[in-house]
Amino acid sequence: MKTLSPRRLLVSTVATAAALAPTLTFGADQALAVPAPPTHKVELSRTVKDKVDFRRLVGRCTTTDGGTCTIGTVKSITTTVSVSGGVSVSFVAGQIGFSTSQSSSTTANCTSPKLKSGQAWSAYARGTGKYYTIWNKVSGHWVQQGGIHYAWEPHTFPDIWCGFYL
């Protein structure tokens, strides 16, 4: 058996370790090979299924005292995502599991009970609401951006809530 000098043993060990180690690429493609550390994050705090969005009026009707009315309309409803701190809508939507292209053609077809004078029967869209916080990394520390945010996505099937709401 051949005895190696300490210097030759070191060179032999380094060469063997280098042959077994994964190859790293440096140069122009380095940014592609090593992802940048995240500078934004989204923390989901609450999900509400079948959330009526009272900002999404689909239809409303009124009638004379003691009469009934029917709402019959079709309206396209789309996703809404709140952002702040320079974070894109598509980034936040992806983090909370929403699609920014989600829309629903909502059909409202509901008849009111007997109404009193001045009452209105209203139809609003239903979907999924999510509450979340957005964080940006600033000087190595996570900083919350703008408090609690809200996003709403319509159900993929026509879904409305009908009732008394002004």
C-alpha positions, 0 to 999 in steps of 0.5 A: 500500500502506498503512503501519501504525504500530508500534502498529497493526502489533502489534495487527494481528499479535496479532489474527491470531495469536489468530484462528489459535490454538486456543481454551482454555476457562477456568472450571468446565470447565477440569479436564475440558479439561486432564488432571491430571499423573499421581500414580501409575505402574506399571512392569512388570518381568517376565511369566511365562506358564503360571505355576502358582499354588501358592496356588490349589489346585483339588483334592487326593487321596490313596490307600493305598500303591500305589494311584492316585487321580483329582481330578475337580472344578470350581472358579472362579478369579479374578484377584489384584492386589497394590497399595500406596500408595493406588493402586486395584486397577483402576488397576494391573490396567489398567496391566499389562493384566489384567482385575479381572473375569477368572475361569475355571471350572477343571476338574481331571481328572487321575489320579495315578501309583501313590502311596506311603503319605502322598503326595498328588496335587494340582491347581493353577490356571495363568495369567499372573503379572506382577511390577511396581513401583508409584510415587507422585509425592510433592513432585514426586519419584517414590517406590516403594511397597512393593517388587515386587508380583505379580499373577496372572490365570487363563487363560480356558480351564480350565488346571491343573497336576497333580503332587506338591506339598504 
